Amino acid sequence: MRKIITHYHTLNKVGLWLSILCTIHCIAMPFVITALPFLGGSFISERSEVYLIGISAVLAVFLLVKDYRNHHNILPLTLLAIALCFSFTGLFLAKGTYEIIFNVTGALIMASAYWINWKEHRRVFHSHQ
């Protein structure tokens, strides 16, 4: 049982760090493109962004729905839904500065959802011991 919980926390941390990585990427990308044009196309392509957001979304849905069944706090799932709306809007609909704003906002909201979920998971887990 302890092994499953350890791996579960690892997945939760991976999801949180993917959201943070996405935020850093979205903030740094305009500076990298401006300062180093020869790296602009290969730093992280649009396809890589789709994979990063897609993997983050699948992992977040899996973990947050699983935890919701234990702590019954809807806030992380609500934040996740909002984050995915921002991220997918930034990825597929918005262009230029708006794309960056939507993607950064989505990644920050998703990281917040992970953080709140992690705190709720710890609260429930510690109260059951």
Backbone as CSV, one residue per row, in Angstrom:
resi,resn,N_x,N_y,N_z,CA_x,CA_y,CA_z,C_x,C_y,C_z
1,MET,0.830,-1.193,0.000,0.000,0.000,0.000,0.873,1.255,0.000
2,ARG,1.939,1.244,0.792,2.833,2.401,0.886,3.480,2.697,-0.468
3,LYS,3.791,1.628,-1.226,4.422,1.786,-2.530,3.492,2.522,-3.500
4,ILE,2.212,2.190,-3.498,1.239,2.847,-4.369,1.137,4.325,-4.019
5,ILE,1.090,4.636,-2.738,0.989,6.029,-2.301,2.226,6.804,-2.722
6,THR,3.409,6.195,-2.615,4.648,6.857,-3.029,4.614,7.176,-4.515
7,HIS,4.194,6.228,-5.335,4.119,6.463,-6.773,3.041,7.490,-7.105
8,TYR,1.967,7.466,-6.372,0.889,8.417,-6.600,1.383,9.840,-6.351
9,HIS,2.123,10.035,-5.257,2.675,11.362,-4.979,3.672,11.772,-6.059
10,THR,4.396,10.822,-6.581,5.335,11.114,-7.663,4.586,11.601,-8.897
11,LEU,3.480,10.939,-9.242,2.684,11.389,-10.380,2.122,12.781,-10.148
12,ASN,1.677,13.046,-8.944,1.151,14.371,-8.624,2.237,15.427,-8.782
13,LYS,3.450,15.123,-8.333,4.568,16.056,-8.483,4.934,16.245,-9.953
14,VAL,4.897,15.173,-10.729,5.190,15.273,-12.166,4.193,16.205,-12.833
15,GLY,2.919,16.036,-12.510,1.892,16.912,-13.086,2.098,18.363,-12.717
16,LEU,2.420,18.616,-11.454,2.680,19.987,-11.005,3.867,20.561,-11.749
17,TRP,4.943,19.801,-11.886,6.138,20.305,-12.561,5.930,20.475,-14.065
18,LEU,5.082,19.651,-14.667,4.758,19.867,-16.083,4.039,21.202,-16.273
19,SER,3.145,21.524,-15.357,2.454,22.818,-15.430,3.435,23.968,-15.269
20,ILE,4.354,23.824,-14.335,5.361,24.870,-14.120,6.283,24.977,-15.336
21,LEU,6.688,23.839,-15.906,7.521,23.842,-17.103,6.815,24.535,-18.258
22,CYS,5.532,24.285,-18.388,4.741,24.933,-19.440,4.732,26.446,-19.239
23,THR,4.570,26.878,-17.989,4.585,28.313,-17.683,5.929,28.932,-18.051
24,ILE,6.997,28.281,-17.650,8.342,28.796,-17.960,8.554,28.856,-19.470
25,HIS,8.132,27.809,-20.164,8.275,27.790,-21.619,7.525,28.953,-22.259
26,CYS,6.278,29.158,-21.824,5.458,30.206,-22.433,6.024,31.602,-22.166
27,ILE,6.601,31.790,-21.005,7.190,33.091,-20.675,8.516,33.287,-21.406
28,ALA,9.334,32.241,-21.491,10.674,32.364,-22.076,10.673,32.381,-23.595
29,MET,9.718,31.737,-24.207,9.733,31.571,-25.661,9.846,32.889,-26.435
30,PRO,9.077,33.931,-26.108,9.227,35.177,-26.877,10.632,35.777,-26.773
31,PHE,11.260,35.654,-25.612,12.609,36.182,-25.447,13.626,35.364,-26.232
32,VAL,13.451,34.053,-26.239,14.356,33.189,-26.980,14.226,33.450,-28.477
33,ILE,12.999,33.589,-28.950,12.789,33.851,-30.373,13.389,35.193,-30.769
34,THR,13.228,36.195,-29.905,13.752,37.524,-30.203,15.274,37.563,-30.140
35,ALA,15.843,36.975,-29.089,17.290,37.064,-28.872,18.074,36.077,-29.724
36,LEU,17.518,34.935,-29.970,18.247,33.892,-30.689,17.394,33.326,-31.829
37,PRO,17.284,34.071,-32.919,16.388,33.648,-34.010,16.711,32.273,-34.582
38,PHE,17.970,31.901,-34.568,18.315,30.597,-35.139,17.825,29.436,-34.278
39,LEU,17.500,29.667,-33.010,16.935,28.624,-32.154,15.408,28.685,-32.098
40,GLY,14.847,29.773,-32.566,13.404,29.981,-32.437,12.547,28.853,-32.960
41,GLY,12.895,28.302,-34.097,12.086,27.248,-34.678,12.291,25.892,-34.024
42,SER,13.447,25.686,-33.405,13.729,24.356,-32.868,13.695,24.283,-31.343
43,PHE,13.493,25.397,-30.649,13.490,25.397,-29.177,12.422,24.440,-28.668
44,ILE,11.204,24.687,-28.970,10.099,23.742,-28.763,9.056,24.093,-29.806
45,SER,8.771,23.149,-30.657,7.844,23.408,-31.753,6.399,23.400,-31.267
46,GLU,5.488,23.785,-32.156,4.066,23.774,-31.816,3.593,22.357,-31.522
47,ARG,4.137,21.397,-32.212,3.793,19.996,-31.956,4.200,19.607,-30.528
48,SER,5.365,20.057,-30.085,5.805,19.778,-28.717,4.867,20.413,-27.696
49,GLU,4.369,21.607,-27.997,3.412,22.260,-27.102,2.127,21.445,-26.990
50,VAL,1.674,20.901,-28.111,0.467,20.062,-28.093,0.707,18.841,-27.211
51,TYR,1.866,18.208,-27.363,2.182,17.044,-26.532,2.276,17.419,-25.055
52,LEU,2.958,18.520,-24.745,3.124,18.949,-23.363,1.775,19.232,-22.704
53,ILE,0.935,19.983,-23.380,-0.383,20.304,-22.820,-1.260,19.051,-22.778
54,GLY,-1.176,18.222,-23.801,-1.974,16.992,-23.826,-1.611,16.034,-22.702
55,ILE,-0.317,15.804,-22.498,0.128,14.922,-21.418,-0.256,15.510,-20.067
56,SER,-0.069,16.813,-19.900,-0.460,17.474,-18.651,-1.948,17.309,-18.391
57,ALA,-2.750,17.468,-19.429,-4.205,17.376,-19.278,-4.637,15.964,-18.893
58,VAL,-4.103,14.962,-19.582,-4.470,13.574,-19.278,-4.057,13.205,-17.858
59,LEU,-2.838,13.555,-17.488,-2.349,13.261,-16.140,-3.188,13.978,-15.083
60,ALA,-3.511,15.240,-15.334,-4.302,16.021,-14.373,-5.699,15.440,-14.206
61,VAL,-6.344,15.093,-15.308,-7.685,14.516,-15.217,-7.634,13.216,-14.417
62,PHE,-6.681,12.365,-14.719,-6.548,11.097,-14.000,-6.364,11.320,-12.497
63,LEU,-5.400,12.156,-12.128,-5.090,12.349,-10.718,-6.178,13.105,-9.964
64,LEU,-6.700,14.155,-10.563,-7.670,14.976,-9.847,-9.015,14.272,-9.697
65,VAL,-9.429,13.520,-10.691,-10.680,12.755,-10.565,-10.502,11.661,-9.519
66,LYS,-9.358,10.992,-9.533,-9.077,9.938,-8.553,-9.111,10.507,-7.136
67,ASP,-8.493,11.659,-6.929,-8.491,12.279,-5.596,-9.848,12.831,-5.211
68,TYR,-10.597,13.312,-6.183,-11.925,13.844,-5.883,-12.789,12.785,-5.189
69,ARG,-12.618,11.564,-5.603,-13.390,10.467,-4.990,-13.066,10.307,-3.508
70,ASN,-11.896,10.763,-3.077,-11.509,10.667,-1.666,-11.868,11.909,-0.871
71,HIS,-11.551,13.098,-1.420,-11.741,14.313,-0.613,-13.001,15.104,-0.965
72,HIS,-13.638,14.830,-2.083,-14.907,15.462,-2.491,-14.844,16.986,-2.550
73,ASN,-13.677,17.542,-2.804,-13.528,18.980,-2.990,-13.519,19.248,-4.493
74,ILE,-14.510,19.963,-4.973,-14.683,20.196,-6.408,-13.736,21.274,-6.947
75,LEU,-13.134,22.071,-6.076,-12.290,23.191,-6.512,-11.155,22.774,-7.448
76,PRO,-10.365,21.730,-7.141,-9.306,21.353,-8.092,-9.838,20.994,-9.480
77,LEU,-10.964,20.290,-9.535,-11.537,19.934,-10.841,-12.060,21.158,-11.582
78,THR,-12.639,22.091,-10.841,-13.115,23.334,-11.458,-11.945,24.126,-12.031
79,LEU,-10.877,24.232,-11.243,-9.682,24.932,-11.720,-9.078,24.227,-12.930
80,LEU,-9.104,22.902,-12.912,-8.582,22.151,-14.055,-9.388,22.445,-15.315
81,ALA,-10.701,22.464,-15.202,-11.550,22.769,-16.364,-11.244,24.162,-16.914
82,ILE,-11.093,25.124,-16.023,-10.760,26.494,-16.442,-9.381,26.517,-17.095
83,ALA,-8.421,25.822,-16.486,-7.055,25.779,-17.020,-7.030,25.175,-18.419
84,LEU,-7.776,24.096,-18.607,-7.800,23.459,-19.932,-8.443,24.363,-20.973
85,CYS,-9.458,25.111,-20.581,-10.069,26.073,-21.514,-9.045,27.121,-21.944
86,PHE,-8.308,27.663,-20.974,-7.278,28.653,-21.299,-6.191,28.039,-22.178
87,SER,-5.704,26.855,-21.803,-4.598,26.233,-22.536,-4.981,25.886,-23.965
88,PHE,-6.149,25.278,-24.152,-6.552,24.907,-25.504,-6.914,26.127,-26.348
89,THR,-7.448,27.179,-25.722,-7.693,28.421,-26.457,-6.367,29.016,-26.913
90,GLY,-5.402,29.053,-26.013,-4.085,29.579,-26.375,-3.391,28.750,-27.433
91,LEU,-3.597,27.463,-27.389,-2.920,26.571,-28.318,-3.537,26.594,-29.710
92,PHE,-4.862,26.641,-29.780,-5.532,26.483,-31.073,-6.208,27.734,-31.627
93,LEU,-6.591,28.683,-30.778,-7.366,29.831,-31.255,-6.613,31.153,-31.210
94,ALA,-5.915,31.418,-30.128,-5.252,32.713,-29.948,-3.920,32.742,-30.704
95,LYS,-3.531,33.919,-31.100,-2.259,34.102,-31.813,-1.488,35.255,-31.181
96,GLY,-0.174,35.208,-31.324,0.674,36.287,-30.850,0.697,36.394,-29.330
97,THR,0.578,37.628,-28.846,0.621,37.899,-27.413,-0.516,37.202,-26.677
98,TYR,-1.678,37.121,-27.298,-2.817,36.468,-26.652,-2.547,34.977,-26.421
99,GLU,-1.843,34.357,-27.342,-1.487,32.948,-27.182,-0.655,32.753,-25.915
100,ILE,0.321,33.610,-25.720,1.186,33.527,-24.541,0.378,33.756,-23.273
101,ILE,-0.471,34.772,-23.283,-1.279,35.091,-22.097,-2.188,33.918,-21.742
102,PHE,-2.865,33.338,-22.724,-3.768,32.211,-22.458,-3.001,30.995,-21.955
103,ASN,-1.874,30.680,-22.585,-1.114,29.497,-22.182,-0.498,29.642,-20.796
104,VAL,0.070,30.798,-20.496,0.649,31.021,-19.168,-0.433,30.971,-18.100
105,THR,-1.553,31.627,-18.368,-2.665,31.615,-17.407,-3.166,30.192,-17.191
106,GLY,-3.334,29.440,-18.260,-3.782,28.054,-18.143,-2.823,27.198,-17.338
107,ALA,-1.525,27.355,-17.594,-0.525,26.564,-16.864,-0.497,26.938,-15.383
108,LEU,-0.616,28.224,-15.073,-0.633,28.649,-13.667,-1.878,28.148,-12.938
109,ILE,-3.016,28.192,-13.615,-4.247,27.694,-12.994,-4.157,26.182,-12.794
110,MET,-3.582,25.465,-13.755,-3.432,24.016,-13.598,-2.489,23.697,-12.442
111,ALA,-1.407,24.447,-12.316,-0.496,24.244,-11.183,-1.228,24.511,-9.869
112,SER,-2.088,25.513,-9.843,-2.884,25.801,-8.643,-3.827,24.647,-8.324
113,ALA,-4.423,24.067,-9.347,-5.317,22.920,-9.140,-4.551,21.749,-8.534
114,TYR,-3.350,21.493,-9.044,-2.516,20.432,-8.480,-2.174,20.730,-7.012
115,TRP,-1.805,21.961,-6.749,-1.403,22.342,-5.396,-2.558,22.148,-4.409
116,ILE,-3.735,22.633,-4.755,-4.903,22.492,-3.884,-5.264,21.015,-3.735
117,ASN,-5.205,20.256,-4.822,-5.501,18.834,-4.761,-4.520,18.110,-3.852
118,TRP,-3.245,18.447,-3.964,-2.212,17.818,-3.140,-2.463,18.097,-1.666
119,LYS,-2.813,19.345,-1.340,-3.103,19.696,0.049,-4.328,18.939,0.561
120,GLU,-5.362,18.829,-0.265,-6.564,18.085,0.128,-6.260,16.600,0.296
121,HIS,-5.469,16.062,-0.605,-5.084,14.650,-0.515,-4.333,14.393,0.788
122,ARG,-3.401,15.253,1.124,-2.644,15.106,2.374,-3.566,15.223,3.589
123,ARG,-4.491,16.167,3.530,-5.408,16.359,4.654,-6.239,15.100,4.895
124,VAL,-6.789,14.535,3.844,-7.615,13.331,3.971,-6.755,12.137,4.379
125,PHE,-5.586,12.007,3.750,-4.716,10.861,4.039,-4.257,10.900,5.497
126,HIS,-3.862,12.063,5.984,-3.368,12.164,7.368,-4.492,11.996,8.387
127,SER,-5.708,12.394,8.034,-6.805,12.235,8.990,-7.274,10.787,9.089
128,HIS,-6.919,9.955,8.084,-7.301,8.543,8.117,-6.294,7.681,8.847
129,GLN,-5.130,8.228,9.171,-4.102,7.431,9.840,-4.285,7.389,11.320
